[in-house]
Amino acid sequence: MEIREFQQIIDRMYSHHDRQRGSAKTFLWFVEEVGELASAIATRDDPQNLREEFADVLAWLVTLANVEGVDLEEAVRKFTEGCPGCGKMTCECGAKLT
């Protein structure tokens, strides 16, 4: 599945709720899901839950992008050409190490 296709599926399913909720509240839901993912990573006791939390985070990120009118497939294209910092496919700049 392409990123754009997933974004369209989420939009069809939830856009009527998401646009009413708005960006600020959608962002709060996204952050809550990130927290749940952090807990799942920390405990590592339930692989199924870990997969579900990754999926939830991705779905809420896509939802937020939809509310903001951002095409995520286009937005992430910059990473297909190499590291945005050093331009290499295997990052050598170390910009995000800390």
Phi and psi in radians as a Rosetta constraint file:
Dihedral C 1 N 2 CA 2 C 2 CIRCULARHARMONIC -1.403 0.35
Dihedral N 2 CA 2 C 2 N 3 CIRCULARHARMONIC 2.706 0.35
Dihedral C 2 N 3 CA 3 C 3 CIRCULARHARMONIC -1.015 0.35
Dihedral N 3 CA 3 C 3 N 4 CIRCULARHARMONIC -0.780 0.35
Dihedral C 3 N 4 CA 4 C 4 CIRCULARHARMONIC -1.061 0.35
Dihedral N 4 CA 4 C 4 N 5 CIRCULARHARMONIC -0.690 0.35
Dihedral C 4 N 5 CA 5 C 5 CIRCULARHARMONIC -1.109 0.35
Dihedral N 5 CA 5 C 5 N 6 CIRCULARHARMONIC -0.781 0.35
Dihedral C 5 N 6 CA 6 C 6 CIRCULARHARMONIC -1.090 0.35
Dihedral N 6 CA 6 C 6 N 7 CIRCULARHARMONIC -0.721 0.35
Dihedral C 6 N 7 CA 7 C 7 CIRCULARHARMONIC -1.080 0.35
Dihedral N 7 CA 7 C 7 N 8 CIRCULARHARMONIC -0.688 0.35
Dihedral C 7 N 8 CA 8 C 8 CIRCULARHARMONIC -1.182 0.35
Dihedral N 8 CA 8 C 8 N 9 CIRCULARHARMONIC -0.677 0.35
Dihedral C 8 N 9 CA 9 C 9 CIRCULARHARMONIC -1.082 0.35
Dihedral N 9 CA 9 C 9 N 10 CIRCULARHARMONIC -0.839 0.35
Dihedral C 9 N 10 CA 10 C 10 CIRCULARHARMONIC -1.066 0.35
Dihedral N 10 CA 10 C 10 N 11 CIRCULARHARMONIC -0.703 0.35
Dihedral C 10 N 11 CA 11 C 11 CIRCULARHARMONIC -1.089 0.35
Dihedral N 11 CA 11 C 11 N 12 CIRCULARHARMONIC -0.786 0.35
Dihedral C 11 N 12 CA 12 C 12 CIRCULARHARMONIC -1.092 0.35
Dihedral N 12 CA 12 C 12 N 13 CIRCULARHARMONIC -0.706 0.35
Dihedral C 12 N 13 CA 13 C 13 CIRCULARHARMONIC -1.254 0.35
Dihedral N 13 CA 13 C 13 N 14 CIRCULARHARMONIC -0.711 0.35
Dihedral C 13 N 14 CA 14 C 14 CIRCULARHARMONIC -2.183 0.35
Dihedral N 14 CA 14 C 14 N 15 CIRCULARHARMONIC -0.057 0.35
Dihedral C 14 N 15 CA 15 C 15 CIRCULARHARMONIC -1.026 0.35
Dihedral N 15 CA 15 C 15 N 16 CIRCULARHARMONIC -0.593 0.35
Dihedral C 15 N 16 CA 16 C 16 CIRCULARHARMONIC -1.098 0.35
Dihedral N 16 CA 16 C 16 N 17 CIRCULARHARMONIC -0.595 0.35
Dihedral C 16 N 17 CA 17 C 17 CIRCULARHARMONIC -1.407 0.35
Dihedral N 17 CA 17 C 17 N 18 CIRCULARHARMONIC -0.737 0.35
Dihedral C 17 N 18 CA 18 C 18 CIRCULARHARMONIC -1.117 0.35
Dihedral N 18 CA 18 C 18 N 19 CIRCULARHARMONIC -0.765 0.35
Dihedral C 18 N 19 CA 19 C 19 CIRCULARHARMONIC -1.208 0.35
Dihedral N 19 CA 19 C 19 N 20 CIRCULARHARMONIC -0.553 0.35
Dihedral C 19 N 20 CA 20 C 20 CIRCULARHARMONIC -1.187 0.35
Dihedral N 20 CA 20 C 20 N 21 CIRCULARHARMONIC -0.681 0.35
Dihedral C 20 N 21 CA 21 C 21 CIRCULARHARMONIC -1.168 0.35
Dihedral N 21 CA 21 C 21 N 22 CIRCULARHARMONIC -0.710 0.35
Dihedral C 21 N 22 CA 22 C 22 CIRCULARHARMONIC 1.512 0.35
Dihedral N 22 CA 22 C 22 N 23 CIRCULARHARMONIC 2.989 0.35
Dihedral C 22 N 23 CA 23 C 23 CIRCULARHARMONIC -1.145 0.35
Dihedral N 23 CA 23 C 23 N 24 CIRCULARHARMONIC -0.790 0.35
Dihedral C 23 N 24 CA 24 C 24 CIRCULARHARMONIC -1.079 0.35
Dihedral N 24 CA 24 C 24 N 25 CIRCULARHARMONIC -0.834 0.35
Dihedral C 24 N 25 CA 25 C 25 CIRCULARHARMONIC -1.245 0.35
Dihedral N 25 CA 25 C 25 N 26 CIRCULARHARMONIC -0.605 0.35
Dihedral C 25 N 26 CA 26 C 26 CIRCULARHARMONIC -1.127 0.35
Dihedral N 26 CA 26 C 26 N 27 CIRCULARHARMONIC -0.684 0.35
Dihedral C 26 N 27 CA 27 C 27 CIRCULARHARMONIC -1.091 0.35
Dihedral N 27 CA 27 C 27 N 28 CIRCULARHARMONIC -0.691 0.35
Dihedral C 27 N 28 CA 28 C 28 CIRCULARHARMONIC -1.075 0.35
Dihedral N 28 CA 28 C 28 N 29 CIRCULARHARMONIC -0.715 0.35
Dihedral C 28 N 29 CA 29 C 29 CIRCULARHARMONIC -1.088 0.35
Dihedral N 29 CA 29 C 29 N 30 CIRCULARHARMONIC -0.750 0.35
Dihedral C 29 N 30 CA 30 C 30 CIRCULARHARMONIC -1.021 0.35
Dihedral N 30 CA 30 C 30 N 31 CIRCULARHARMONIC -0.833 0.35
Dihedral C 30 N 31 CA 31 C 31 CIRCULARHARMONIC -1.103 0.35
Dihedral N 31 CA 31 C 31 N 32 CIRCULARHARMONIC -0.672 0.35
Dihedral C 31 N 32 CA 32 C 32 CIRCULARHARMONIC -1.049 0.35
Dihedral N 32 CA 32 C 32 N 33 CIRCULARHARMONIC -0.753 0.35
Dihedral C 32 N 33 CA 33 C 33 CIRCULARHARMONIC -1.156 0.35
Dihedral N 33 CA 33 C 33 N 34 CIRCULARHARMONIC -0.634 0.35
Dihedral C 33 N 34 CA 34 C 34 CIRCULARHARMONIC -1.087 0.35
Dihedral N 34 CA 34 C 34 N 35 CIRCULARHARMONIC -0.690 0.35
Dihedral C 34 N 35 CA 35 C 35 CIRCULARHARMONIC -1.097 0.35
Dihedral N 35 CA 35 C 35 N 36 CIRCULARHARMONIC -0.719 0.35
Dihedral C 35 N 36 CA 36 C 36 CIRCULARHARMONIC -1.136 0.35
Dihedral N 36 CA 36 C 36 N 37 CIRCULARHARMONIC -0.647 0.35
Dihedral C 36 N 37 CA 37 C 37 CIRCULARHARMONIC -1.129 0.35
Dihedral N 37 CA 37 C 37 N 38 CIRCULARHARMONIC -0.739 0.35
Dihedral C 37 N 38 CA 38 C 38 CIRCULARHARMONIC -1.032 0.35
Dihedral N 38 CA 38 C 38 N 39 CIRCULARHARMONIC -0.731 0.35
Dihedral C 38 N 39 CA 39 C 39 CIRCULARHARMONIC -1.127 0.35
Dihedral N 39 CA 39 C 39 N 40 CIRCULARHARMONIC -0.733 0.35
Dihedral C 39 N 40 CA 40 C 40 CIRCULARHARMONIC -1.130 0.35
Dihedral N 40 CA 40 C 40 N 41 CIRCULARHARMONIC -0.662 0.35
Dihedral C 40 N 41 CA 41 C 41 CIRCULARHARMONIC -1.182 0.35
Dihedral N 41 CA 41 C 41 N 42 CIRCULARHARMONIC -0.725 0.35
Dihedral C 41 N 42 CA 42 C 42 CIRCULARHARMONIC -1.132 0.35
Dihedral N 42 CA 42 C 42 N 43 CIRCULARHARMONIC -0.673 0.35
Dihedral C 42 N 43 CA 43 C 43 CIRCULARHARMONIC -1.483 0.35
Dihedral N 43 CA 43 C 43 N 44 CIRCULARHARMONIC -0.620 0.35
Dihedral C 43 N 44 CA 44 C 44 CIRCULARHARMONIC 0.867 0.35
Dihedral N 44 CA 44 C 44 N 45 CIRCULARHARMONIC 0.477 0.35
Dihedral C 44 N 45 CA 45 C 45 CIRCULARHARMONIC -1.772 0.35
Dihedral N 45 CA 45 C 45 N 46 CIRCULARHARMONIC -0.059 0.35
Dihedral C 45 N 46 CA 46 C 46 CIRCULARHARMONIC -2.490 0.35
Dihedral N 46 CA 46 C 46 N 47 CIRCULARHARMONIC 1.619 0.35
Dihedral C 46 N 47 CA 47 C 47 CIRCULARHARMONIC -1.020 0.35
Dihedral N 47 CA 47 C 47 N 48 CIRCULARHARMONIC -0.633 0.35
Dihedral C 47 N 48 CA 48 C 48 CIRCULARHARMONIC -1.120 0.35
Dihedral N 48 CA 48 C 48 N 49 CIRCULARHARMONIC -0.759 0.35
Dihedral C 48 N 49 CA 49 C 49 CIRCULARHARMONIC -1.103 0.35
Dihedral N 49 CA 49 C 49 N 50 CIRCULARHARMONIC -0.697 0.35
Dihedral C 49 N 50 CA 50 C 50 CIRCULARHARMONIC -1.040 0.35
Dihedral N 50 CA 50 C 50 N 51 CIRCULARHARMONIC -0.802 0.35
Dihedral C 50 N 51 CA 51 C 51 CIRCULARHARMONIC -1.060 0.35
Dihedral N 51 CA 51 C 51 N 52 CIRCULARHARMONIC -0.762 0.35
Dihedral C 51 N 52 CA 52 C 52 CIRCULARHARMONIC -1.104 0.35
Dihedral N 52 CA 52 C 52 N 53 CIRCULARHARMONIC -0.684 0.35
Dihedral C 52 N 53 CA 53 C 53 CIRCULARHARMONIC -1.214 0.35
Dihedral N 53 CA 53 C 53 N 54 CIRCULARHARMONIC -0.659 0.35
Dihedral C 53 N 54 CA 54 C 54 CIRCULARHARMONIC -1.052 0.35
Dihedral N 54 CA 54 C 54 N 55 CIRCULARHARMONIC -0.774 0.35
Dihedral C 54 N 55 CA 55 C 55 CIRCULARHARMONIC -1.091 0.35
Dihedral N 55 CA 55 C 55 N 56 CIRCULARHARMONIC -0.737 0.35
Dihedral C 55 N 56 CA 56 C 56 CIRCULARHARMONIC -1.088 0.35
Dihedral N 56 CA 56 C 56 N 57 CIRCULARHARMONIC -0.751 0.35
Dihedral C 56 N 57 CA 57 C 57 CIRCULARHARMONIC -1.087 0.35
Dihedral N 57 CA 57 C 57 N 58 CIRCULARHARMONIC -0.778 0.35
Dihedral C 57 N 58 CA 58 C 58 CIRCULARHARMONIC -1.091 0.35
Dihedral N 58 CA 58 C 58 N 59 CIRCULARHARMONIC -0.770 0.35
Dihedral C 58 N 59 CA 59 C 59 CIRCULARHARMONIC -1.086 0.35
Dihedral N 59 CA 59 C 59 N 60 CIRCULARHARMONIC -0.725 0.35
Dihedral C 59 N 60 CA 60 C 60 CIRCULARHARMONIC -1.270 0.35
Dihedral N 60 CA 60 C 60 N 61 CIRCULARHARMONIC -0.546 0.35
Dihedral C 60 N 61 CA 61 C 61 CIRCULARHARMONIC -1.125 0.35
Dihedral N 61 CA 61 C 61 N 62 CIRCULARHARMONIC -0.765 0.35
Dihedral C 61 N 62 CA 62 C 62 CIRCULARHARMONIC -1.092 0.35
Dihedral N 62 CA 62 C 62 N 63 CIRCULARHARMONIC -0.732 0.35
Dihedral C 62 N 63 CA 63 C 63 CIRCULARHARMONIC -1.029 0.35
Dihedral N 63 CA 63 C 63 N 64 CIRCULARHARMONIC -0.803 0.35
Dihedral C 63 N 64 CA 64 C 64 CIRCULARHARMONIC -1.096 0.35
Dihedral N 64 CA 64 C 64 N 65 CIRCULARHARMONIC -0.719 0.35
Dihedral C 64 N 65 CA 65 C 65 CIRCULARHARMONIC -1.085 0.35
Dihedral N 65 CA 65 C 65 N 66 CIRCULARHARMONIC -0.707 0.35
Dihedral C 65 N 66 CA 66 C 66 CIRCULARHARMONIC -1.086 0.35
Dihedral N 66 CA 66 C 66 N 67 CIRCULARHARMONIC -0.790 0.35
Dihedral C 66 N 67 CA 67 C 67 CIRCULARHARMONIC -1.065 0.35
Dihedral N 67 CA 67 C 67 N 68 CIRCULARHARMONIC -0.633 0.35
Dihedral C 67 N 68 CA 68 C 68 CIRCULARHARMONIC -1.515 0.35
Dihedral N 68 CA 68 C 68 N 69 CIRCULARHARMONIC -0.094 0.35
Dihedral C 68 N 69 CA 69 C 69 CIRCULARHARMONIC 1.288 0.35
Dihedral N 69 CA 69 C 69 N 70 CIRCULARHARMONIC 0.536 0.35
Dihedral C 69 N 70 CA 70 C 70 CIRCULARHARMONIC -1.761 0.35
Dihedral N 70 CA 70 C 70 N 71 CIRCULARHARMONIC 2.223 0.35
Dihedral C 70 N 71 CA 71 C 71 CIRCULARHARMONIC -1.467 0.35
Dihedral N 71 CA 71 C 71 N 72 CIRCULARHARMONIC 1.821 0.35
Dihedral C 71 N 72 CA 72 C 72 CIRCULARHARMONIC -1.127 0.35
Dihedral N 72 CA 72 C 72 N 73 CIRCULARHARMONIC -0.614 0.35
Dihedral C 72 N 73 CA 73 C 73 CIRCULARHARMONIC -1.052 0.35
Dihedral N 73 CA 73 C 73 N 74 CIRCULARHARMONIC -0.740 0.35
Dihedral C 73 N 74 CA 74 C 74 CIRCULARHARMONIC -1.211 0.35
Dihedral N 74 CA 74 C 74 N 75 CIRCULARHARMONIC -0.675 0.35
Dihedral C 74 N 75 CA 75 C 75 CIRCULARHARMONIC -1.113 0.35
Dihedral N 75 CA 75 C 75 N 76 CIRCULARHARMONIC -0.645 0.35
Dihedral C 75 N 76 CA 76 C 76 CIRCULARHARMONIC -1.533 0.35
Dihedral N 76 CA 76 C 76 N 77 CIRCULARHARMONIC -0.055 0.35
Dihedral C 76 N 77 CA 77 C 77 CIRCULARHARMONIC -0.970 0.35
Dihedral N 77 CA 77 C 77 N 78 CIRCULARHARMONIC -0.559 0.35
Dihedral C 77 N 78 CA 78 C 78 CIRCULARHARMONIC -1.032 0.35
Dihedral N 78 CA 78 C 78 N 79 CIRCULARHARMONIC -0.443 0.35
Dihedral C 78 N 79 CA 79 C 79 CIRCULARHARMONIC -1.402 0.35
Dihedral N 79 CA 79 C 79 N 80 CIRCULARHARMONIC -0.213 0.35
Dihedral C 79 N 80 CA 80 C 80 CIRCULARHARMONIC -1.373 0.35
Dihedral N 80 CA 80 C 80 N 81 CIRCULARHARMONIC -0.198 0.35
Dihedral C 80 N 81 CA 81 C 81 CIRCULARHARMONIC -1.841 0.35
Dihedral N 81 CA 81 C 81 N 82 CIRCULARHARMONIC 0.064 0.35
Dihedral C 81 N 82 CA 82 C 82 CIRCULARHARMONIC 2.115 0.35
Dihedral N 82 CA 82 C 82 N 83 CIRCULARHARMONIC 3.068 0.35
Dihedral C 82 N 83 CA 83 C 83 CIRCULARHARMONIC -1.035 0.35
Dihedral N 83 CA 83 C 83 N 84 CIRCULARHARMONIC 2.260 0.35
Dihedral C 83 N 84 CA 84 C 84 CIRCULARHARMONIC -1.071 0.35
Dihedral N 84 CA 84 C 84 N 85 CIRCULARHARMONIC -0.382 0.35
Dihedral C 84 N 85 CA 85 C 85 CIRCULARHARMONIC -1.437 0.35
Dihedral N 85 CA 85 C 85 N 86 CIRCULARHARMONIC -0.926 0.35
Dihedral C 85 N 86 CA 86 C 86 CIRCULARHARMONIC -1.899 0.35
Dihedral N 86 CA 86 C 86 N 87 CIRCULARHARMONIC -0.208 0.35
Dihedral C 86 N 87 CA 87 C 87 CIRCULARHARMONIC 1.429 0.35
Dihedral N 87 CA 87 C 87 N 88 CIRCULARHARMONIC 0.028 0.35
Dihedral C 87 N 88 CA 88 C 88 CIRCULARHARMONIC -1.702 0.35
Dihedral N 88 CA 88 C 88 N 89 CIRCULARHARMONIC 2.628 0.35
Dihedral C 88 N 89 CA 89 C 89 CIRCULARHARMONIC -1.206 0.35
Dihedral N 89 CA 89 C 89 N 90 CIRCULARHARMONIC -0.516 0.35
Dihedral C 89 N 90 CA 90 C 90 CIRCULARHARMONIC -1.935 0.35
Dihedral N 90 CA 90 C 90 N 91 CIRCULARHARMONIC 1.870 0.35
Dihedral C 90 N 91 CA 91 C 91 CIRCULARHARMONIC -0.965 0.35
Dihedral N 91 CA 91 C 91 N 92 CIRCULARHARMONIC 2.311 0.35
Dihedral C 91 N 92 CA 92 C 92 CIRCULARHARMONIC -2.098 0.35
Dihedral N 92 CA 92 C 92 N 93 CIRCULARHARMONIC -0.023 0.35
Dihedral C 92 N 93 CA 93 C 93 CIRCULARHARMONIC -1.459 0.35
Dihedral N 93 CA 93 C 93 N 94 CIRCULARHARMONIC -0.441 0.35
Dihedral C 93 N 94 CA 94 C 94 CIRCULARHARMONIC 1.191 0.35
Dihedral N 94 CA 94 C 94 N 95 CIRCULARHARMONIC 0.271 0.35
Dihedral C 94 N 95 CA 95 C 95 CIRCULARHARMONIC -1.081 0.35
Dihedral N 95 CA 95 C 95 N 96 CIRCULARHARMONIC -0.517 0.35
Dihedral C 95 N 96 CA 96 C 96 CIRCULARHARMONIC -1.926 0.35
Dihedral N 96 CA 96 C 96 N 97 CIRCULARHARMONIC 0.399 0.35
Dihedral C 96 N 97 CA 97 C 97 CIRCULARHARMONIC -1.322 0.35
Dihedral N 97 CA 97 C 97 N 98 CIRCULARHARMONIC -0.420 0.35
